[in-house]
């Protein structure tokens, strides 16, 4: 993929998920207050028990002492990263972090700790933090023995794709880059909301077992031996082993997810009958968001005829992630039309079949958002690109329309709102069952090979 097409792909991927984010914001977040103190699923900081809950001694392999200073790396397209190498006081009321020991010079830096710094409209909604040295710091009211990682849970948060692409994957990269020797730390998450903390409690607790600090909930100052602000991103849905101190890759992130969600419980999808059939998860979309499979029942019956046990999976924001993980991680194949729900492919075991159905005009989106990550995770990736006759757009625009015959030329470099509406919201899919049969046969063959290799599990 050349640089020009890579830029176009990134723009397309961003534009696609912007629509989902706006809808989710309107329906799910407009009336949600900041985090309360009592959230099921994860412990939130309470200053009355800080010494009880945070007694961890320093790491036995602590690095050599570094000069007390503030540093910011602003050389990356996706993110800025700032560090305070020394005793740090967080004043949550004015979103300021002080280096609380004298230095040779005064430093003032500002950062919005969210890894999409090129998107000014989104970054405008990210809480800005100020970092100051050689200034009188407030008294410490809650002392912590561990360093802090500070980032924002605003921006596109709430879209399942972005929760991982801009949140948990960059957090994994950051933790393993800043603390390659598995040092313990405390999460300071700005602008986190109730539903988000509750939904991702298991995952957050796997990153750090200590209570999460939400600055917007606090009036007391917090003190740390050091602090890192921002999240490191390597690009869309990716981890570059060459940039990681210990060469971690996306497969390591999958193992991390398994640690968070696979608790060895006996789920109904993991119950193997005497002669187990290959399980296929058919990820579906509802009728209000576009890219719906209009002949879904026929597709399901076709897959069953070929030999699959088919489970319909229509994820919603309220779907418990442990339940979703158990279902998808125990399957042998997953099929779905391009969309945010395919982010659940991160839950698939290496070697499992993942087939992405690509609507007209979504080729580059499919590649950047899911195809690359599937290959990096070692999945058996298949791609079914629909023809003009399988798109509902042909009924409205005709098969000879440029937007159907040559979507790349039609849209050019201008991925406007009108263009997005056409390809991502107006378009539904009616799969050609004759052509799709051959793809399902190939998926079934690979699924059975995986089952034989894994002992029919």
C-alpha positions as MATLAB code, in Angstrom:
seq = 'XXXXXXXXXXXXXXXXXXXXXXXXXXXXXXXXXXXXXXXXXXXXXXXXXXXXXXXXXXXXXXXXXXXXXXXXXXXXXXXXXXXXXXXXXXXXXXXXXXXXXXXXXXXXXXXXXXXXXXXXXXXXXXXXXXXXXXXXXXXXXXXXXXXXXXXXXXXXXXXXXXXXXXXXXXXXXXXXXXXXXXXXXXXXXXXXXXXXXXXXXXXXXXXXXXXXXXXXXXXXXXXXXXXXXXXXXXXXXXXXXXXXXXXXXXXXXXXXXXXXXXXXXXXXXXXXXXXXXXXXXXXXXXXXXXXXXXXXXXXXXXXXXXXXXXXXXXXXXXXXXXXXXXXXXXXXXXXXXXXXXXXXXXXXXXXXXXXXXXXXXXXXXXXXXXXXXXXXXXXXXXXXXXXXXXXXXXXXXXXXXXXXXXXXXXXXXXXXXXXXXXXXXXXXXXXXXXXXXXXXXXXXXXXXXXXXXXXXX';
ca = [
       0.000    0.000    0.000;
       1.662    3.305   -1.034;
       1.714    6.380    1.195;
      -1.105    8.129   -0.676;
      -3.458    5.160   -0.343;
      -2.465    4.710    3.305;
      -3.523    8.285    4.020;
      -6.807    7.776    2.174;
      -7.418    4.580    4.112;
      -6.831    6.271    7.432;
      -9.232    9.065    6.521;
     -11.886    6.582    5.433;
     -11.539    4.550    8.630;
     -11.808    7.682   10.731;
     -14.836    8.982    8.851;
     -16.680    5.681    9.130;
     -16.389    5.478   12.875;
     -17.171    9.166   13.357;
     -20.788    8.403   12.406;
     -21.100    5.646   14.958;
     -19.503    7.865   17.594;
     -21.956   10.720   16.970;
     -24.965    8.417   17.194;
     -23.656    6.747   20.317;
     -22.935   10.097   21.907;
     -26.469   11.286   21.303;
     -28.173    8.156   22.573;
     -25.812    6.817   25.225;
     -23.720    9.588   26.707;
     -25.521   12.883   26.669;
     -27.197   12.254   30.016;
     -24.461   10.230   31.696;
     -22.738   12.032   34.591;
     -19.093   11.665   35.501;
     -18.135    8.589   37.433;
     -19.680    8.096   40.828;
     -17.701    6.497   43.637;
     -19.566    3.177   43.519;
     -19.151    1.362   40.205;
     -19.700   -2.391   39.985;
     -16.819   -4.310   38.479;
     -13.836   -2.197   39.508;
     -12.526   -0.355   42.526;
     -12.346    3.421   42.313;
      -9.980    5.439   44.492;
     -11.139    6.390   47.978;
      -8.738    8.597   49.918;
      -9.750    6.916   53.197;
      -8.193    3.608   52.160;
      -5.267    4.637   49.984;
      -2.614    3.192   52.317;
      -4.593    0.019   52.772;
      -5.223   -0.506   49.055;
      -1.852    0.663   47.712;
       0.884   -0.947   49.857;
       3.054   -2.231   47.002;
       6.809   -1.879   47.584;
       9.115   -0.549   44.863;
       9.961   -2.867   41.983;
      12.960   -5.122   42.767;
      14.451   -4.184   39.390;
      13.979   -0.438   39.501;
      15.908    1.486   36.818;
      18.749    3.791   37.732;
      17.618    7.179   39.075;
      16.911    9.770   36.373;
      17.326   13.523   36.727;
      14.278   15.266   38.138;
      12.727   16.878   35.091;
       9.730   17.194   32.769;
      10.049   15.890   29.215;
       7.564   15.860   26.327;
       7.954   13.960   23.065;
       5.842   15.644   20.386;
       7.488   14.036   17.354;
       4.708   11.534   16.563;
       1.674   11.934   14.329;
      -0.767   10.077   16.553;
       0.218   11.150   20.042;
       2.247   13.276   22.436;
       3.880   11.713   25.485;
       5.012   13.630   28.567;
       6.865   12.335   31.619;
       7.622   13.764   35.031;
      10.754   12.044   36.301;
      10.510   12.802   39.973;
       8.079   13.367   42.850;
       4.790   14.474   41.311;
       1.766   16.192   42.839;
      -1.532   16.039   40.922;
      -3.982   18.825   41.672;
      -7.211   17.491   40.110;
      -9.105   20.735   40.611;
      -6.991   22.659   38.080;
      -5.680   19.620   36.110;
      -2.077   20.430   36.956;
       0.835   18.156   37.815;
       3.772   19.640   39.708;
       7.336   18.358   39.883;
       7.677   18.927   43.601;
      11.472   19.173   43.888;
      13.662   22.098   42.750;
      15.207   21.990   39.269;
      17.703   24.139   37.420;
      15.057   25.779   35.255;
      11.325   26.385   35.111;
       9.348   24.177   32.734;
       5.705   24.475   31.722;
       4.192   21.917   29.342;
       0.616   21.152   28.317;
      -0.829   17.914   26.972;
      -4.172   16.415   25.994;
      -3.491   12.713   26.691;
      -5.381   11.043   23.843;
      -3.731    9.431   20.764;
      -5.450   11.282   17.911;
      -3.629   14.591   18.097;
      -4.062   15.363   14.385;
      -7.857   15.630   14.804;
      -8.371   19.088   16.232;
     -12.187   18.869   16.662;
     -11.851   15.679   18.718;
      -8.839   16.884   20.688;
     -10.709   20.033   21.663;
     -12.916   17.860   23.873;
      -9.967   16.198   25.640;
      -9.084   17.554   29.078;
      -5.786   19.449   28.952;
      -3.222   18.900   31.707;
      -0.478   21.342   32.689;
       2.928   20.127   33.885;
       5.026   22.576   35.939;
       8.476   22.519   37.549;
      10.071   25.078   39.884;
       6.693   26.252   41.128;
       5.343   25.915   44.637;
       3.270   22.759   44.641;
       0.250   22.142   46.874;
       0.560   19.884   49.894;
       0.218   16.167   49.325;
      -3.048   14.751   50.664;
      -2.993   11.199   49.218;
       0.436    9.597   48.939;
       0.972    6.749   46.447;
       4.054    4.552   46.251;
       3.615    3.768   42.556;
       4.008    5.838   39.365;
       0.938    7.063   37.465;
      -0.170    6.642   33.857;
      -2.559    9.442   32.899;
      -4.841    9.379   29.859;
      -8.305   10.449   28.733;
     -11.398    8.314   28.192;
     -13.179   10.954   26.104;
     -12.824   11.491   22.340;
     -14.313    8.598   20.384;
     -14.657    6.476   23.513;
     -17.958    4.616   23.392;
     -17.404    3.242   19.908;
     -16.204   -0.344   20.412;
     -13.582   -0.016   17.679;
     -12.157    3.168   19.175;
     -12.260    1.824   22.726;
      -9.559   -0.591   21.564;
      -7.906    1.286   18.708;
      -7.477    4.536   20.678;
      -7.626    3.128   24.193;
      -6.685   -0.368   25.245;
      -4.184   -1.221   22.498;
      -2.266    2.074   23.001;
      -2.452    1.526   26.774;
      -0.901   -1.929   26.306;
       1.856   -0.405   24.179;
       2.468    2.380   26.704;
       2.574    0.132   29.754;
       5.019   -2.269   28.111;
       7.160    0.581   26.775;
       7.355    2.681   29.938;
       7.524   -0.292   32.323;
       9.165   -3.139   30.325;
      10.115   -4.935   33.561;
       6.474   -5.320   34.650;
       6.617   -2.546   37.220;
       3.335   -1.843   38.972;
       1.511    1.455   38.431;
      -1.718    3.379   39.021;
      -4.210    4.371   36.317;
      -5.381    7.986   36.328;
      -8.195    8.161   33.766;
      -9.591   11.570   32.945;
     -13.203   12.022   31.798;
     -14.112    8.387   32.458;
     -17.845    7.753   32.764;
     -19.878    5.241   34.720;
     -20.832    2.885   31.899;
     -17.260    2.770   30.527;
     -15.614    1.940   33.840;
     -18.273   -0.672   34.561;
     -18.075   -2.278   31.119;
     -14.283   -2.530   31.049;
     -13.699   -3.188   34.763;
     -12.128   -6.641   34.244;
      -9.755   -5.309   31.606;
      -8.740   -2.237   33.621;
      -8.096   -4.426   36.648;
      -5.826   -6.632   34.542;
      -3.708   -3.599   33.664;
      -3.496   -2.496   37.299;
      -5.001   -4.030   40.416;
      -5.023   -0.667   42.182;
      -8.018    1.667   42.447;
      -8.543    3.853   39.379;
      -8.269    7.595   40.013;
     -10.746    9.822   38.157;
      -9.516   13.438   38.449;
     -12.996   14.869   37.840;
     -14.186   13.119   41.013;
     -11.369   14.379   43.207;
     -10.637   17.493   45.216;
      -7.670   16.077   47.171;
      -4.156   16.214   45.757;
      -2.429   12.946   44.839;
       1.317   12.303   44.941;
       3.328    9.818   42.893;
       7.046    9.050   42.519;
       6.685    9.852   38.782;
       4.028   10.179   36.080;
       3.522    9.455   32.374;
       0.846   11.360   30.460;
      -0.465   10.165   27.101;
      -0.795    6.878   25.208;
       1.585    5.545   22.575;
      -0.056    4.458   19.313;
       1.603    2.596   16.450;
      -1.298    3.198   14.051;
      -4.672    1.629   13.350;
      -5.282   -1.628   15.258;
      -1.619   -2.537   15.393;
       1.369   -3.171   17.634;
       4.780   -2.951   15.979;
       7.153   -5.429   17.671;
      10.132   -3.463   16.356;
       9.062   -0.505   18.497;
       8.480   -2.535   21.665;
      11.258   -3.058   24.250;
      10.346   -6.746   24.611;
       9.087   -7.248   21.032;
       5.435   -7.682   21.999;
       2.938   -7.977   19.137;
      -0.826   -8.085   18.706;
      -0.725  -11.762   19.671;
       0.552  -10.705   23.105;
      -2.353   -8.301   23.423;
      -4.727  -11.184   22.665;
      -3.075  -13.196   25.444;
      -3.622  -10.200   27.723;
      -7.332  -10.159   26.820;
      -7.476  -13.872   27.562;
      -6.048  -13.194   31.010;
      -8.774  -10.594   31.610;
     -11.793  -12.507   30.325;
     -11.086  -16.226   30.194;
     -11.587  -17.308   33.801;
     -12.021  -20.990   32.968;
     -15.769  -20.887   33.437;
     -17.929  -23.467   31.713;
     -19.977  -21.529   29.189;
     -22.662  -23.204   27.092;
     -20.708  -22.505   23.909;
     -17.748  -24.461   25.321;
     -19.734  -27.633   25.920;
     -18.531  -30.133   23.332;
     -21.063  -32.710   22.121;
     -19.827  -36.237   21.314;
     -19.191  -35.257   17.683;
     -18.563  -31.512   17.811;
     -19.474  -29.389   14.818;
     -17.513  -26.328   13.820;
     -19.059  -23.251   15.467;
     -19.532  -20.147   13.337;
     -20.373  -16.772   14.865;
     -22.410  -14.660   12.424;
     -21.966  -11.050   13.546;
     -25.005   -9.030   12.546;
     -26.149   -5.413   12.483;
     -29.568   -3.949   13.172;
     -31.668   -2.199   10.557;
     -30.921    1.387   11.548;
     -27.200    1.643   10.853;
     -26.676    0.323    7.317;
     -24.676   -2.659    6.040;
     -27.348   -5.116    7.153;
     -27.447   -8.584    5.562;
     -30.982   -8.568    4.177;
     -30.992  -12.333    3.554;
     -29.383  -13.236    6.864;
     -31.644  -16.230    7.505;
     -30.715  -17.738    4.153;
     -27.012  -17.180    4.903;
     -27.427  -18.877    8.277;
     -29.194  -21.867    6.743;
     -26.511  -22.141    4.050;
     -23.751  -22.215    6.676;
     -25.645  -24.882    8.603;
     -26.111  -26.921    5.429;
     -22.357  -26.853    4.858;
     -21.779  -28.174    8.362;
     -21.492  -25.263   10.796;
     -23.330  -24.720   14.039;
     -24.292  -21.056   13.604;
     -24.695  -18.584   16.469;
     -26.146  -15.161   15.681;
     -24.239  -12.413   17.503;
     -25.602   -8.859   17.493;
     -23.430   -6.900   19.931;
     -24.864   -3.877   21.722;
     -23.160   -1.496   24.177;
     -24.700   -3.400   27.090;
     -23.340   -6.801   25.992;
     -21.162   -8.140   28.869;
     -17.652   -8.520   27.527;
     -16.941  -11.719   29.437;
     -19.984  -13.258   27.752;
     -18.929  -11.984   24.314;
     -15.386  -13.203   24.868;
     -16.547  -16.682   25.902;
     -18.684  -16.985   22.778;
     -16.175  -15.708   20.241;
     -13.077  -17.232   21.804;
     -14.691  -20.685   21.709;
     -15.767  -20.430   18.057;
     -13.989  -21.820   15.013;
     -15.105  -19.160   12.522;
     -16.518  -15.640   12.516;
     -18.285  -13.907    9.627;
     -19.655  -10.374    9.448;
     -20.088   -7.260    7.330;
     -17.498   -4.540    7.845;
     -18.342   -2.455   10.927;
     -17.290   -1.663   14.490;
     -18.674   -4.975   15.750;
     -15.881   -6.823   13.951;
     -13.510   -5.459   16.599;
     -14.639   -8.567   18.492;
     -12.306  -10.460   16.139;
      -9.615   -9.555   18.695;
     -11.216  -12.265   20.853;
     -10.636  -15.051   18.299;
      -7.951  -17.660   18.897;
      -4.969  -17.684   16.499;
      -5.740  -20.054   13.637;
      -9.504  -19.459   13.693;
     -11.256  -18.352   10.477;
     -12.309  -14.721   10.195;
     -14.262  -13.675    7.083;
     -15.013  -10.006    6.485;
     -17.831   -9.180    4.073;
     -16.793   -5.961    2.337;
     -19.502   -3.657    0.942;
     -18.984   -1.566   -2.181;
     -16.768    1.426   -1.446;
     -15.345    0.008    1.803;
     -12.283   -1.836    0.459;
      -9.668    0.390    2.075;
     -11.606    0.619    5.310;
     -11.750   -3.149    5.532;
      -8.019   -3.466    4.997;
      -6.885   -0.853    7.506;
      -9.419   -1.493   10.243;
      -9.592   -5.297   10.384;
      -7.698   -7.205    7.693;
      -4.248   -6.143    8.854;
      -4.977   -6.914   12.502;
      -6.442  -10.322   11.587;
      -3.268  -11.321    9.783;
      -1.098   -9.993   12.608;
      -3.022  -12.145   15.090;
      -2.490  -15.274   13.015;
      -6.145  -15.677   12.015;
      -7.170  -17.460    8.833;
      -8.393  -14.306    7.138;
     -10.883  -14.508    4.247;
     -12.499  -11.593    2.455;
     -15.772  -11.597    0.539;
     -16.143   -8.461   -1.564;
     -19.715   -8.064   -2.700;
     -20.628   -7.413   -6.309;
     -22.881   -4.628   -7.595;
     -25.885   -6.947   -7.697;
     -25.455   -7.711   -3.988;
     -25.624   -4.051   -2.946;
     -28.871   -2.209   -2.268;
     -27.275    0.861   -3.864;
     -27.943   -0.553   -7.333;
     -31.684   -0.114   -6.825;
     -31.289    3.603   -6.228;
     -28.364    4.573   -8.437;
     -28.279    1.918  -11.171;
     -25.510   -0.532  -12.007;
     -23.832    1.880  -14.442;
     -23.403    4.639  -11.856;
     -19.796    5.662  -11.207;
     -20.292    5.299   -7.469;
     -20.926    1.578   -8.007;
     -18.595    0.845  -10.919;
     -15.622    2.789   -9.548;
     -16.060    3.955   -5.934;
     -12.434    5.136   -5.646;
     -12.845    7.518   -8.582;
     -16.278    8.633   -7.380;
     -15.135    9.664   -3.925;
     -11.617   10.792   -4.868;
      -9.941   12.194   -1.771;
     -13.100   13.900   -0.575;
     -14.778   11.531    1.890;
     -17.672   13.903    2.492;
     -20.721   13.382    4.685;
     -22.811   12.730    1.597;
     -20.370   10.050    0.418;
     -20.346    8.403    3.836;
     -24.129    8.325    3.847;
     -24.126    6.469    0.545;
     -21.577    3.758    1.286;
     -21.967    3.314    5.030;
     -25.564    4.199    5.899;
     -27.654    3.712    2.753;
     -26.040    0.461    1.704;
     -27.310   -2.956    2.748;
     -26.134   -6.312    1.479;
     -27.978   -9.225   -0.110;
     -25.401  -11.972   -0.408;
     -25.227  -14.098   -3.549;
     -25.737  -17.519   -1.960;
     -24.267  -19.411   -4.909;
     -21.018  -17.449   -4.858;
     -20.909  -17.269   -1.059;
     -21.261  -21.048   -0.779;
     -17.716  -21.502   -2.075;
     -16.351  -19.077    0.520;
     -18.207  -20.865    3.301;
     -16.865  -24.206    2.092;
     -13.342  -22.840    2.315;
     -14.075  -21.426    5.778;
     -15.477  -24.778    6.900;
     -12.437  -26.652    5.608;
     -10.089  -24.342    7.516;
     -12.265  -24.512   10.632;
     -12.168  -28.311   10.640;
      -8.402  -28.241   10.184;
      -8.164  -25.953   13.203;
     -10.365  -28.304   15.237;
      -8.219  -31.307   14.353;
      -5.085  -29.416   15.295;
      -6.594  -28.293   18.599;
      -8.136  -31.633   19.448;
     -11.724  -30.730   18.402;
     -11.943  -27.845   20.882;
];
